[in-house]
Amino acid sequence: MRLTAIEEPKGLKMRLAYAWSRRALGTAITPLKVVYARVPKALDLGRAMSKFLQSPFRIEKELVFLIESYTAGLNKCGFCLDIAKAQAMRVRPGVVEKIAALAEFRASAKFSARERAALAYVEATTRDKHVSDDVFAALKEHFSDEEIVEITMVNAAENFYNMINIPLEIESDGLCALVPGARREKAAAQA
């Protein structure tokens, strides 16, 4: 990590943010201690984006987790992979197996044609910042215009977070191990 984490935040707003993070995720997350503690006004932006990403979408919540995880994986953002998987474990535990198979989404029977089209679009957008007519046409076969905008916005938000964490070398906080029941499952798997 390129900047030292600030363990004792200044100001009521930041102390509340640290407390919320500890309660919701089991720890005060590193981006909070590295980024937002230094630029507290950015916390409002982070909260607004988080609220948007938690709001109901037309696209399935499972697809949101797949998009976030795949984008984070393409960008090699360890923290974002960790938090996306931990959130999925909390909300949709069954999606974790699919997240593990994202590298093979084109060939794996675990993914529907709809999911494949969305992931191919996300991949092109993230890697090339451009989407071919063929990729977009495949997306249009499975999604409404509103759903395409949602997919685009989820991908853009994930890329935004990735571009904060990657240059600052913010890595995984081990959030998956903090999900209730994860320790029991890990212990049972090792027994």
C-alpha positions in Angstrom: 0.0 0.0 0.0 1.4 3.4 -1.0 -0.3 5.5 1.8 -0.5 4.6 5.4 -3.9 3.8 6.7 -5.4 6.3 9.2 -6.6 4.2 12.1 -8.1 7.0 14.2 -10.3 9.2 12.0 -10.8 12.9 12.6 -14.3 14.3 12.8 -17.7 12.9 13.6 -18.5 12.0 10.0 -15.5 9.8 9.6 -15.8 8.2 13.0 -19.4 7.3 12.1 -18.2 5.9 8.7 -15.6 3.7 10.4 -18.2 2.5 12.9 -20.7 1.7 10.1 -18.0 -0.2 8.2 -17.0 -2.3 11.2 -20.7 -3.1 11.9 -21.6 -3.9 8.3 -18.4 -5.6 7.1 -16.5 -6.6 10.2 -13.7 -4.1 9.8 -13.1 -0.5 8.8 -12.2 -1.1 5.2 -8.8 0.1 3.8 -10.2 2.5 1.2 -12.0 4.3 4.1 -8.8 4.5 6.0 -6.6 5.5 3.1 -8.8 7.5 0.7 -11.9 8.9 2.5 -10.0 9.7 5.8 -7.8 12.0 3.7 -10.6 13.5 1.6 -13.8 13.2 3.7 -15.9 15.1 1.2 -15.4 12.2 -1.2 -17.4 10.0 1.3 -20.6 11.6 0.0 -19.8 10.5 -3.5 -18.9 7.0 -2.3 -22.1 6.7 -0.3 -24.2 7.9 -3.2 -22.6 5.4 -5.5 -23.0 2.6 -3.0 -26.7 3.5 -2.4 -27.2 3.5 -6.2 -25.6 0.0 -6.5 -27.7 -1.3 -3.6 -31.0 0.0 -5.1 -33.3 -2.3 -7.0 -32.4 -2.8 -10.7 -34.2 -4.3 -13.6 -31.2 -6.6 -14.0 -30.8 -9.5 -11.5 -28.8 -8.9 -8.3 -26.8 -11.9 -9.2 -25.8 -10.3 -12.5 -24.8 -7.2 -10.6 -22.4 -9.2 -8.5 -21.0 -11.0 -11.6 -20.4 -7.7 -13.4 -18.7 -6.1 -10.3 -16.5 -9.2 -9.8 -15.6 -9.7 -13.5 -14.7 -6.0 -13.9 -12.6 -6.1 -10.7 -10.9 -9.3 -11.9 -10.1 -7.8 -15.3 -8.6 -4.7 -13.6 -6.8 -6.9 -11.0 -8.3 -5.0 -8.1 -7.8 -7.2 -5.1 -9.8 -5.1 -2.7 -12.8 -4.9 -5.1 -12.7 -8.6 -5.8 -12.8 -9.3 -2.1 -15.6 -6.9 -1.3 -17.8 -8.0 -4.2 -17.4 -11.7 -3.3 -18.1 -10.9 0.4 -21.2 -9.0 -0.5 -22.4 -11.8 -2.7 -21.8 -14.3 0.1 -24.0 -12.2 2.4 -26.8 -11.6 -0.1 -26.7 -14.4 -2.8 -24.4 -17.2 -1.5 -25.1 -19.3 -4.6 -23.4 -16.8 -6.9 -20.0 -17.4 -5.3 -19.5 -20.5 -7.4 -20.2 -18.5 -10.6 -17.8 -15.8 -9.5 -15.1 -18.4 -9.2 -15.9 -19.5 -12.8 -15.9 -16.1 -14.4 -12.7 -16.7 -16.4 -14.6 -19.4 -18.3 -17.9 -17.7 -18.7 -18.0 -18.1 -22.5 -17.8 -21.9 -22.3 -19.2 -22.8 -18.8 -22.7 -24.2 -18.6 -23.0 -22.2 -15.3 -23.7 -19.0 -17.3 -26.9 -18.3 -19.3 -26.7 -16.7 -22.7 -28.0 -13.5 -21.1 -25.1 -13.5 -18.6 -22.6 -14.3 -21.3 -23.8 -11.3 -23.4 -23.6 -8.9 -20.4 -20.1 -10.2 -19.4 -18.8 -9.9 -23.0 -20.0 -6.3 -23.1 -18.4 -5.6 -19.7 -15.2 -7.2 -20.8 -15.0 -5.1 -24.0 -15.9 -1.9 -22.2 -13.4 -2.5 -19.4 -10.5 -3.6 -21.6 -11.0 -1.5 -24.8 -13.3 1.3 -23.7 -15.1 0.4 -27.0 -17.7 -2.2 -27.8 -18.0 -3.7 -31.3 -21.3 -3.8 -33.1 -21.4 -7.6 -32.7 -21.0 -7.4 -28.9 -23.6 -4.8 -28.6 -26.1 -6.6 -30.9 -25.7 -9.7 -28.7 -26.4 -7.6 -25.7 -29.6 -6.1 -27.3 -30.9 -9.7 -27.9 -31.1 -10.2 -24.1 -31.6 -6.8 -22.5 -33.9 -3.8 -22.7 -32.4 -0.3 -23.3 -32.9 0.4 -19.6 -31.1 -2.8 -18.6 -28.2 -2.0 -20.9 -27.8 1.4 -19.2 -27.9 -0.3 -15.8 -25.2 -2.8 -16.9 -23.1 0.1 -18.2 -23.5 2.1 -15.0 -22.6 -0.9 -12.7 -19.5 -1.5 -14.8 -18.6 2.2 -14.8 -19.0 2.4 -11.0 -16.8 -0.7 -10.5 -14.1 0.7 -12.8 -14.3 4.0 -10.8 -13.6 2.1 -7.6 -10.9 0.0 -9.2 -9.1 3.2 -10.5 -8.9 4.5 -6.9 -7.7 1.3 -5.3 -5.2 0.0 -7.9 -2.8 3.0 -8.1 -2.8 3.3 -4.3 -2.1 -0.5 -4.1 -5.1 -1.1 -1.8 -5.4 -4.9 -1.7 -7.9 -7.4 -0.1 -9.0 -6.8 3.4 -10.0 -10.5 3.8 -13.6 -9.6 4.0 -14.9 -13.0 2.8 -13.5 -14.6 6.0 -15.5 -12.0 8.0 -18.9 -13.0 6.6 -21.0 -14.7 9.2 -20.7 -18.5 8.7 -17.6 -18.2 6.5 -15.3 -19.2 9.3 -17.5 -22.3 10.1 -17.5 -23.3 6.5 -13.7 -22.9 6.2 -13.2 -24.9 9.4 -15.5 -27.6 8.1 -13.8 -27.8 4.7 -10.4 -28.2 6.5 -11.6 -30.9 8.8 
